[in-house]
Amino acid sequence: MIDGYDVLKGLALLMLVEGAAYALFPQAMRNAMQQLMQMPMEAIRLVGLIVATVGLAILWAVVRFTG
């Protein structure tokens, strides 16, 4: 099952990817934030729900099929 160390590893990986995106592509990230500000709140919420659902499905599959 998932323990506290797995959660910390996942958080560290998230921070690594997020930080690398801002460090390597600052202009693209700024443009993405500007586009995000123009999106309707419902669209932002829907995208967030879809991404969270896909992430949960991947996590479930990894835990289920790798023991």
Kinemage of the C-alpha trace (Angstrom):
@kinemage 1
@onewidth
@group {chain A} dominant
@subgroup {mainchain}
@vectorlist {calphas} color= white
{ca met a 1} P 0.000 0.000 0.000
{ca ile a 2} L 1.006 3.643 -0.122
{ca asp a 3} L 2.904 4.939 2.904
{ca gly a 4} L 4.152 8.356 3.966
{ca tyr a 5} L 7.429 7.945 2.109
{ca asp a 6} L 5.568 7.307 -1.147
{ca val a 7} L 3.593 10.510 -0.636
{ca leu a 8} L 6.812 12.445 -0.027
{ca lys a 9} L 8.398 10.900 -3.131
{ca gly a 10} L 5.376 11.903 -5.185
{ca leu a 11} L 5.460 15.441 -3.806
{ca ala a 12} L 9.188 15.686 -4.541
{ca leu a 13} L 8.636 14.497 -8.113
{ca leu a 14} L 5.838 17.022 -8.585
{ca met a 15} L 8.083 19.825 -7.309
{ca leu a 16} L 10.929 18.671 -9.555
{ca val a 17} L 8.781 18.717 -12.702
{ca glu a 18} L 7.057 21.985 -11.816
{ca gly a 19} L 10.308 23.719 -10.897
{ca ala a 20} L 12.065 22.468 -14.020
{ca ala a 21} L 9.257 23.793 -16.218
{ca tyr a 22} L 9.594 27.291 -14.730
{ca ala a 23} L 13.408 27.193 -14.810
{ca leu a 24} L 13.722 25.894 -18.370
{ca phe a 25} L 10.749 27.636 -20.015
{ca pro a 26} L 9.943 30.818 -18.063
{ca gln a 27} L 8.365 32.649 -21.003
{ca ala a 28} L 6.160 29.693 -21.922
{ca met a 29} L 5.037 29.390 -18.294
{ca arg a 30} L 4.242 33.109 -18.176
{ca asn a 31} L 2.235 32.797 -21.388
{ca ala a 32} L 0.382 29.798 -19.983
{ca met a 33} L -0.510 31.762 -16.841
{ca gln a 34} L -1.785 34.660 -18.946
{ca gln a 35} L -3.957 32.273 -20.974
{ca leu a 36} L -5.201 30.690 -17.770
{ca met a 37} L -6.328 34.094 -16.492
{ca gln a 38} L -8.498 34.469 -19.603
{ca met a 39} L -10.240 31.101 -19.212
{ca pro a 40} L -13.679 30.880 -17.614
{ca met a 41} L -13.651 29.543 -14.047
{ca glu a 42} L -15.743 26.514 -15.076
{ca ala a 43} L -13.173 25.505 -17.714
{ca ile a 44} L -10.330 25.754 -15.194
{ca arg a 45} L -12.310 23.647 -12.733
{ca leu a 46} L -13.080 21.031 -15.403
{ca val a 47} L -9.432 20.763 -16.485
{ca gly a 48} L -8.375 20.410 -12.845
{ca leu a 49} L -10.948 17.667 -12.277
{ca ile a 50} L -9.843 15.780 -15.383
{ca val a 51} L -6.152 15.993 -14.461
{ca ala a 52} L -6.856 14.890 -10.872
{ca thr a 53} L -8.955 11.958 -12.126
{ca val a 54} L -6.262 10.824 -14.553
{ca gly a 55} L -3.644 11.119 -11.799
{ca leu a 56} L -5.790 9.048 -9.449
{ca ala a 57} L -6.311 6.397 -12.135
{ca ile a 58} L -2.563 6.174 -12.771
{ca leu a 59} L -1.847 5.938 -9.038
{ca trp a 60} L -4.488 3.219 -8.639
{ca ala a 61} L -3.050 1.241 -11.562
{ca val a 62} L 0.507 1.480 -10.239
{ca val a 63} L -0.518 0.369 -6.744
{ca arg a 64} L -2.845 -2.338 -8.030
{ca phe a 65} L -0.544 -3.911 -10.589
{ca thr a 66} L 2.877 -3.464 -8.993
{ca gly a 67} L 1.955 -4.593 -5.512
